[in-house]
Amino acid sequence: MTELRQRQPRIRDDRHLKWIRTLPSLVGGIRRGVDAAHIRFSDSVIGKRETGKGERPDDRWTVPLSRDQHADQHRHGEREWWARQGIDPLRTAQELYSVSGDTEAGEAVIRRAR
């Protein structure tokens, strides 16, 4: 018998998403048209679970990307796209969430991640 995985309630943080959109893009530093891009893939080491189709992860798992980069990431496979960028988006999302609302600290996190 196959066990169905129950959807977990998504933890929302609208203030964090709004702040993420004010930061420069993690890839290339673009400042206009920035999206809060949710990272969907999992990492058991940090306790990040995989999200299914039509399901977004908690808002803490977001990084700033330009709209074009965000769309490209979805088109080309998220995990592979990030590997090509040489950036760990999950660690970056964790660091950004830990300084949420502090723009100077957020920009420093982005510079270090590049």
Order of alpha helices (4+ residues) and beta strands (2+ residues): alpha-beta-beta-alpha-alpha-alpha-alpha
